[in-house]
Amino acid sequence: MTGIKTTGEKKLMLFSGRAHPELAEEVAHKLGVGIVPTKAFDFANGEIYVRYQESARGADCFLIQSHTAPINKWIMEQLIMIDALKRASARSITVIVPFYGYARQDKKHRGREPISARMVADLMKTAGADRILTVDLHTDQIQGFFDGPVDHLFALPILADYVGAKVDRSKLTVVSPDAGRVRVADRWCDRLGAPLAIVHKRRDKDIANQVTVHEVVGEVKGRVCVLVDDMIDTGGTICAAADALFAHGAEDVIVTATHGVLSGPAADRLKNSKVSEFVFTDTLPDPGALELDKITVLSIAPTIANAVREVFEDGSVTSLFEEQ
């Protein structure tokens, strides 16, 4: 006989960067595994050092890192961790990115602009990633930027079921804050059995985060409106949309978003808004603004853990969302 036989058993190993360890711990708990001990620190000049305390040879490795602030540091740390796994002879490397950085830069609006979302995907592939697992990308087309499998998870079931359990569905209207989110809002309508409305807006191309709301398309008077978006950054867009709904006679407004970025003036805007509740998932760590009473944070860890298990067991990630 030539060659050597092995048992053929697969081994799952979960690794975490330093950006959002709380989410990684919860995912590990749901999977029933421990996070691989990792030595990571910054040198005096800002360079990042990473070394794993256990062998990853022949293992199916899952590396979780959310691109939170300071976003460039954590993306770089993730790339270094991917490279370390590749050089440690990992069997496969799946990168879990609950919040995908630079996702809003997914196309050129004007000449001489970058497509940074594509660049991030290229960097991950070059570093050694075999697969990306992410939650609610800003646009679906980003999946095509990575030369390999991309598992696109959705927070809609978690968010919609939470809202549906709190609100009288006969008074509920699902509202898209712009034309780009209509398709997602349609899925909300199907799940909750509610009508759809759209806030038409125009963004100032020369000033970041500045939006002018023009009109509301659909019946919102006397209705409880749920605004659905993928992320809230400075809060200007969503708060302006909520003001437009109240101006058109909405009884109440609830805002839901997968990613609570909440940069700069977001805390004050959310606090001063007439919106009764903001609902996020924990794809990003608590930025401090979440101390507001009107903010609710739901766990995305069960969704991520179930997807990891399906990938590891060669199952179907799509089956997790087939009922939607």
C-alpha positions as CSV (number, residue, x, y, z in Angstrom):
1,M,0.0,0.0,0.0
2,T,1.3,3.5,-0.8
3,G,0.3,6.7,1.0
4,I,-1.0,7.3,4.4
5,K,-4.6,7.1,5.5
6,T,-6.2,9.7,7.9
7,T,-9.4,9.6,9.9
8,G,-10.8,12.3,7.7
9,E,-12.5,14.1,10.6
10,K,-13.1,17.8,10.2
11,K,-12.2,20.3,12.8
12,L,-13.9,23.7,13.3
13,M,-11.8,26.5,15.0
14,L,-13.2,30.0,15.8
15,F,-10.9,33.0,15.9
16,S,-11.7,36.6,16.9
17,G,-10.1,39.9,16.3
18,R,-10.2,42.6,19.0
19,A,-12.9,44.8,17.4
20,H,-16.0,43.2,18.9
21,P,-15.1,40.4,21.3
22,E,-18.5,40.3,22.9
23,L,-20.2,39.2,19.7
24,A,-17.5,36.6,19.1
25,E,-18.0,35.1,22.6
26,E,-21.7,34.9,22.0
27,V,-21.3,33.1,18.6
28,A,-18.8,30.7,20.3
29,H,-21.3,30.0,23.0
30,K,-24.1,29.2,20.5
31,L,-21.7,26.9,18.6
32,G,-20.5,25.2,21.8
33,V,-16.9,25.9,21.1
34,G,-14.2,28.1,22.6
35,I,-12.4,31.0,20.8
36,V,-8.8,30.1,20.0
37,P,-6.5,32.0,22.3
38,T,-4.7,34.7,20.4
39,K,-1.8,37.0,21.3
40,A,-2.4,40.3,19.6
41,F,-1.0,43.8,20.4
42,D,0.1,47.0,18.8
43,F,3.7,48.1,18.6
44,A,4.7,51.6,19.6
45,N,4.5,52.8,16.0
46,G,1.0,51.3,15.5
47,E,1.9,48.1,13.7
48,I,-0.2,45.1,14.7
49,Y,1.2,41.7,15.9
50,V,-0.8,38.5,15.9
51,R,0.0,34.9,16.9
52,Y,-2.3,32.0,17.6
53,Q,-1.7,29.9,20.7
54,E,-3.0,26.7,19.1
55,S,-2.2,24.9,15.8
56,A,-4.6,25.5,13.0
57,R,-3.1,23.0,10.6
58,G,-5.8,21.2,8.6
59,A,-8.7,23.0,10.4
60,D,-11.7,24.8,9.0
61,C,-11.1,28.2,10.4
62,F,-13.7,30.9,11.0
63,L,-12.4,34.4,11.8
64,I,-14.8,37.0,13.1
65,Q,-14.1,40.7,13.0
66,S,-16.6,43.5,12.6
67,H,-15.3,46.7,10.9
68,T,-16.1,49.2,13.6
69,A,-14.2,52.4,14.5
70,P,-11.2,52.8,14.0
71,I,-12.3,50.9,10.9
72,N,-8.9,50.9,9.1
73,K,-7.1,49.4,12.0
74,W,-9.6,46.6,12.4
75,I,-9.6,45.8,8.7
76,M,-5.8,45.6,8.8
77,E,-5.8,43.4,11.8
78,Q,-8.2,41.0,10.0
79,L,-6.0,40.9,7.0
80,I,-3.0,40.0,9.2
81,M,-5.0,37.3,11.0
82,I,-6.0,35.8,7.6
83,D,-2.4,35.8,6.5
84,A,-1.4,34.1,9.8
85,L,-4.0,31.4,9.3
86,K,-2.9,30.8,5.7
87,R,0.8,30.4,6.8
88,A,-0.4,28.1,9.6
89,S,-1.7,25.7,7.0
90,A,-5.4,26.1,7.7
91,R,-7.6,23.8,5.6
92,S,-10.0,26.6,4.9
93,I,-10.5,30.2,6.0
94,T,-13.9,31.7,6.3
95,V,-14.0,35.4,7.2
96,I,-17.0,36.5,9.2
97,V,-17.6,40.2,8.7
98,P,-20.9,41.2,10.6
99,F,-20.4,44.8,9.3
100,Y,-18.5,45.1,6.0
101,G,-16.4,48.2,5.9
102,Y,-16.5,50.6,2.9
103,A,-19.7,49.0,1.7
104,R,-21.2,52.4,0.8
105,Q,-18.4,52.9,-1.8
106,D,-19.7,50.1,-4.0
107,K,-19.8,52.1,-7.3
108,K,-18.5,55.3,-9.0
109,H,-20.9,58.2,-8.7
110,R,-18.5,60.5,-10.5
111,G,-15.2,60.3,-12.3
112,R,-11.9,59.8,-10.4
113,E,-13.7,58.0,-7.5
114,P,-12.6,54.6,-6.1
115,I,-14.7,51.5,-5.6
116,S,-13.4,50.8,-2.1
117,A,-15.8,47.9,-1.4
118,R,-14.2,46.0,-4.2
119,M,-10.8,46.8,-2.9
120,V,-11.6,45.4,0.5
121,A,-12.8,42.2,-1.1
122,D,-9.6,42.0,-3.1
123,L,-7.5,42.5,0.0
124,M,-9.2,39.6,1.8
125,K,-8.8,37.3,-1.2
126,T,-5.1,38.2,-1.5
127,A,-4.5,37.7,2.2
128,G,-5.9,34.1,1.9
129,A,-9.6,34.2,2.6
130,D,-11.6,31.3,0.9
131,R,-15.1,32.5,1.9
132,I,-16.8,35.6,3.3
133,L,-19.8,35.4,5.6
134,T,-21.5,38.8,6.2
135,V,-24.7,40.4,7.3
136,D,-26.9,42.8,5.3
137,L,-24.5,44.3,2.8
138,H,-25.3,47.9,1.7
139,T,-26.0,46.5,-1.8
140,D,-26.2,42.9,-3.0
141,Q,-23.7,43.5,-5.8
142,I,-20.8,43.5,-3.3
143,Q,-21.2,39.7,-3.2
144,G,-19.7,39.7,-6.7
145,F,-16.6,41.6,-5.7
146,F,-15.1,38.6,-3.9
147,D,-13.7,35.8,-6.0
148,G,-15.2,33.0,-4.0
149,P,-18.3,32.0,-2.0
150,V,-20.1,34.8,-0.1
151,D,-22.8,33.9,2.4
152,H,-25.1,36.9,2.7
153,L,-27.1,36.8,6.0
154,F,-30.2,38.8,6.8
155,A,-31.3,40.4,10.0
156,L,-34.9,40.9,8.7
157,P,-36.4,37.9,10.6
158,I,-35.0,39.1,13.9
159,L,-36.0,42.7,13.4
160,A,-39.4,42.1,11.8
161,D,-40.5,39.6,14.3
162,Y,-39.6,41.9,17.2
163,V,-41.6,44.8,15.7
164,G,-44.5,42.6,14.7
165,A,-44.8,41.3,18.3
166,K,-45.0,44.9,19.6
167,V,-47.2,46.7,17.2
168,D,-50.9,46.3,16.1
169,R,-50.2,45.0,12.6
170,S,-53.5,46.4,11.3
171,K,-52.1,49.9,11.9
172,L,-48.6,49.1,10.6
173,T,-47.0,50.6,7.5
174,V,-43.5,49.6,6.4
175,V,-41.5,52.6,5.0
176,S,-38.4,52.6,2.8
177,P,-36.2,55.6,3.6
178,D,-35.2,55.8,-0.1
179,A,-35.7,54.0,-3.4
180,G,-32.7,51.8,-2.9
181,R,-34.3,50.0,0.1
182,V,-37.7,49.3,-1.5
183,R,-36.8,45.7,-2.3
184,V,-35.9,45.0,1.4
185,A,-39.0,46.9,2.6
186,D,-41.1,44.7,0.3
187,R,-39.8,41.6,2.2
188,W,-40.9,43.3,5.4
189,C,-44.3,43.8,4.0
190,D,-44.6,40.2,3.0
191,R,-43.5,39.0,6.5
192,L,-45.8,41.4,8.4
193,G,-48.7,41.7,6.0
194,A,-48.4,45.5,6.0
195,P,-48.6,48.1,3.2
196,L,-45.5,49.9,1.8
197,A,-44.6,53.6,1.7
198,I,-41.5,55.4,0.4
199,V,-39.7,58.5,1.5
200,H,-38.3,60.2,-1.6
201,K,-35.1,62.0,-0.9
202,R,-32.3,63.8,-2.7
203,R,-28.7,63.8,-1.4
204,D,-26.3,66.7,-1.8
205,K,-23.5,65.1,-3.9
206,D,-20.9,67.6,-2.6
207,I,-21.7,67.4,1.1
208,A,-21.4,64.1,2.9
209,N,-24.4,62.9,5.1
210,Q,-26.7,65.8,4.0
211,V,-30.1,64.8,2.7
212,T,-33.1,66.8,1.7
213,V,-36.4,64.9,2.1
214,H,-39.0,65.8,-0.6
215,E,-42.2,63.8,-0.2
216,V,-43.8,60.6,1.1
217,V,-45.3,58.2,-1.4
218,G,-48.0,56.0,0.2
219,E,-50.6,56.4,3.0
220,V,-49.0,57.0,6.4
221,K,-51.6,59.3,8.1
222,G,-52.7,57.8,11.4
223,R,-50.4,54.8,10.9
224,V,-47.6,53.3,12.9
225,C,-44.6,53.5,10.5
226,V,-41.6,51.3,10.7
227,L,-38.6,52.8,8.8
228,V,-36.3,50.0,7.6
229,D,-32.6,50.6,6.7
230,D,-29.3,48.7,6.6
231,M,-27.3,51.2,8.7
232,I,-27.6,54.4,10.6
233,D,-24.4,56.4,10.7
234,T,-24.8,60.1,11.7
235,G,-28.6,59.7,11.9
236,G,-29.3,62.6,9.6
237,T,-31.0,60.6,6.8
238,I,-33.3,58.5,9.0
239,C,-34.3,61.4,11.4
240,A,-35.2,63.6,8.4
241,A,-37.3,60.7,7.0
242,A,-39.0,60.3,10.3
243,D,-39.8,64.0,10.5
244,A,-41.3,63.8,7.0
245,L,-43.6,60.9,8.2
246,F,-44.8,62.9,11.2
247,A,-45.4,65.9,9.0
248,H,-47.7,63.7,6.8
249,G,-49.7,62.6,9.9
250,A,-48.0,59.4,11.1
251,E,-49.2,58.4,14.6
252,D,-45.8,56.9,15.5
253,V,-42.5,56.0,13.9
254,I,-40.2,53.1,14.8
255,V,-36.8,52.9,13.1
256,T,-35.0,49.6,12.5
257,A,-31.5,49.1,11.1
258,T,-29.1,46.1,11.1
259,H,-26.0,48.2,11.8
260,G,-25.9,50.9,14.4
261,V,-22.8,52.8,13.3
262,L,-23.9,56.0,15.2
263,S,-21.0,58.3,14.4
264,G,-20.6,62.0,15.3
265,P,-23.9,63.7,16.0
266,A,-25.9,60.5,15.9
267,A,-26.5,60.3,19.7
268,D,-28.0,63.8,19.9
269,R,-30.1,63.4,16.8
270,L,-31.6,60.1,18.0
271,K,-32.2,61.6,21.5
272,N,-34.0,64.6,20.1
273,S,-35.9,62.7,17.5
274,K,-39.7,62.1,17.9
275,V,-39.1,58.5,16.9
276,S,-40.4,56.3,19.7
277,E,-37.8,53.4,19.3
278,F,-34.6,52.6,17.4
279,V,-34.0,48.9,17.0
280,F,-30.5,47.6,16.0
281,T,-28.6,44.3,16.0
282,D,-25.3,43.9,17.7
283,T,-23.2,43.6,14.5
284,L,-21.2,46.5,15.9
285,P,-20.2,47.2,19.5
286,D,-22.0,49.6,21.7
287,P,-20.7,53.1,20.7
288,G,-22.0,54.8,23.9
289,A,-25.0,56.2,22.2
290,L,-26.9,53.0,23.0
291,E,-27.4,54.2,26.6
292,L,-30.5,56.0,25.3
293,D,-33.7,54.5,26.6
294,K,-35.3,54.5,23.2
295,I,-32.7,52.2,21.7
296,T,-33.1,48.4,21.6
297,V,-30.3,46.0,20.6
298,L,-31.1,42.5,19.4
299,S,-28.5,39.7,19.1
300,I,-27.3,38.6,15.6
301,A,-25.2,35.8,17.2
302,P,-27.7,32.9,16.7
303,T,-28.0,33.8,12.9
304,I,-24.2,33.9,12.5
305,A,-23.7,30.7,14.5
306,N,-26.3,28.8,12.5
307,A,-24.7,29.9,9.3
308,V,-21.2,28.8,10.5
309,R,-22.6,25.4,11.4
310,E,-24.2,25.0,7.9
311,V,-20.9,26.0,6.2
312,F,-18.9,23.6,8.3
313,E,-21.3,20.7,7.8
314,D,-21.6,21.4,4.1
315,G,-25.2,22.3,4.5
316,S,-27.3,25.1,3.1
317,V,-27.0,28.7,4.4
318,T,-29.9,29.7,2.1
319,S,-32.2,27.2,3.9
320,L,-32.0,29.4,7.0
321,F,-33.9,32.2,5.2
322,E,-36.1,30.2,2.7
323,E,-39.3,31.1,4.6
324,Q,-38.7,34.8,3.9
